[in-house]
Structure formats: C-alpha cells, structure tokens
Amino acid sequence: MPRRLAIFVLLVAAFVGATAAPAAAEGRVPAGVKLADCSVDEASAMFVARMRLLPGSERMWLRFRLLEKGAAGYRSLKAPGLGRWRKSKVGVGAFAYRQEVRGLQAGTLYRAQVDFRWYDDAGILVETARRRSSACRQFDALPNLTATPIAAVPGSRPGVVRYRVLLTNEGVAPAAGVALRLSVDGAVADTVVIPSLLPAERRVVTILGTACTRSVVAAADPDGLIIESSETDNAREVRCADLTGT
C-alpha cells in the first residue's frame, strides 16, 4: 500500500494585480511558477504562480499540484487545499497565487505543477498552459555525480574500443546503484551499474563500444533516479580527437 502522506497546506493566498491592458504577444504564454522558499528545517516549501491576461480573454484560472520525485520519476500527491481551481476577478490584467505546503518528507524532492486557463467574456476557453517550478530538496546532504570520457584504447577484437570514463561523486553523501551510460556517435554502447560511490570518490570505468568517428558521451545516472545537489552536470561529451589513447 502507498505510504500515508503527512503533507498539508499551511497557507493559501491570492493577490491580483491592478487592472491592466492584456499582455501583448510575447512568443509564449505569459504564465509561470517559481519556488519562492524551501526550508529543510521547517519541512516546507512556498510556490508562487503568476499569469497575465491574454488578448481576447476576460478571466484567468490556475490550479496547483504537488509533485514528489520517486524511483520512477515525479508523481502527483494529494493534499488538502491542492487541486482546486483558483479564479481571478473579471478583467484584471494580472493574477497570482501563493501556495505553501508543510509536512514534506525528509530525503525527497518536490516541485509544483500549475495548470493555467484563460476564458473569454462568454466563458469559452481561450488558452491553456502548464508549468513546473524548480525543485525543493528536503536534504541536508546529497551526492553529485559527474562522468567524463577520458581515453579510447583499441580492444582485442577488430572494431571494438575500450573507452575509459572518469566517474566522480563531487557531493557530500554516498550514492548507491549508480548507472553509467556510454554513447558513441549518438548510439548507446552500453550501460553499467556501479554498486556505490562514496563522497569525493573518483573511479575509472571501462566500457566497450564501437570505434568513434564524431564524439563520445558519458552520462552518470542517465534516467535521473538519484536525487543530487545538481542535476545539470551528469553528462559530458568529448570529441573523438580529444580522447587520449592510454
């Protein structure tokens, strides 16, 4: 059975901008949500969603959902006060809503997902949008995985190359079950799993692949199953000509 969630809404507040002209075309729908505050000590997060009136619309709606990251990716959680459509007054030029949640679980990562809707004066739906906030990490210590191809050595069989990849944990917590994927010229060569990687540990891993003609990409935790202090530096691409032969 799924675990019982202790998450609850602490504060819900709406604030509406003064009546203004509808937003001009900006190349994208004028709506967004941001993480305004994230506290490990308080086990809480504050999210703020904002939207502006579109040409031809008279009223704006928005709805918050709370997402929790698990082994299979993000999933939507149920909590009192979430999932309800919040509606602006007719004709206002800007609409915003602030949502705070408490009781977040330690060792987990959360985002807010917000659905936006615009309606015309007849109540007909004009436009929709969906946005996600940046993540609130309920961690004091996290790993940070990086992978860099460093060498390519001919294998014992024709056409097979032994690629050496430097796998590191630059974070302050250990990581378990670290997947390391190697792609050669855009095609996945192989994925291996390292049982554990300690903080500050550096390990050279050998993965077999075909001969490289353009570039090689090494990616640690390619499916994003491990929560890290940074999710943007897991992969590194290196040109074939820049790989050493030792």
Secondary structure, DSSP 8 states (H G I E B T S, - for coil): -------EEEEEEEEE----------SS-SEEEEEEEEETTTTEEEEEEEEE--TT--EEEEEEEEEEEETTEEEEE--TT-S--EE--TT-SEEEEEEEEE---TT-EEEEEEEEEEE-TTS-EEEEEEEE---EE--S----EEEEEEEEEE-SSTTEEEEEEEEEE-SSS-EEEEEEEEEETTEEEEEEEEEEE-TT-EEEEEEEEE--SSEEEEEESTT--S--S-SSSSEEEEEGGGSB--
